[in-house]
Amino acid sequence: MSILIKLSTTLRDLVPGYDPETGLLVTPKEEESSLTAGELARRIGIPHEEIKIVMVNGRQSGLESPVRDGDRVAYFPAVGGG
């Protein structure tokens, strides 16, 4: 059982050893059968206030969205420009 996590831009710096090419595979612990995107972010060390957008399997979601075996989860920070 595993979940693929992809991080965008500045969030990559928060996870030591993160490889943007392959992402990060996380295997939830048995007691984490009802894991949310927010709990997953906390588990890998990303503070919720750093996350602006969450995508689960290519669909915009929230930190409260459940994640399951085989899901792909992407986190994006706020992006400025102009």
N, C-alpha and C positions, 0 to 999 in steps of 0.2 A: 504494500500500500504506500503510495507516494503522491506528493503534490509538487508540481513544477512552479517555482516562483521566478518571475522576471522583475527586475528593478530598473527604473529609468533614472537617468542623469545622476543628480546628487544623492539619491538614495543608495546608489551602489557603494558609495564611500562609507556607509554606515555598517556594512556587513563585510568584515574582513575575509579576504580570499574570494569574494564574489567574482564570477566569470560571466561577463555579459553575453558571451557566445553561447554558453550552455545553460545559464541560469543556475538555479539552486534547487536541488531535489530535497524535499523534506519528507520524512516518514513520520506520520503522527504516532504518538504513543497510544497504547491500547485504551487508556482512559480518556483520550482526546477524540472519541468517536463523533462528537458533535462540535467540532472546531469551527470557529468563525474566521473570516478574513482578518478581523482585528486581533484575535488571539494568535493567529499565525504570524502577523506582523510583530507583535510583542515578543513572540518566541524567538524570532531571528534578530531582535534588537532594534526594530524601527519604531520610534515614538509615533503615536497616532497623529500628533500635531504636524508631523513632517509629511503626511500623506494627504494629497488633495483628491486623487482619483483612484478607485479600485476597479479592476476588471477581473471578472471570473469567467473563464471560458469565452473570452472575447466580448462579453456584455458588461456594460457599466453596472457596478454593484456598490454596496456600502460595506463599511467595516463590520456591520452586523450580519452580513450574508454568510450562510453556511458554506463550507468547503468540504469536499469529499474526495475519496480516493480517485486519482486520475485527473483531477481538476488542474487547470492552469490559472494561476493567479498573478496579476501584474499590478504593481504599485507605481504611482506617479506623483511627484511633488508638484507644488504650485509652480508655474512657469511664468516668468515675467518677460516683457518685451516691449518694443515700441520704437 
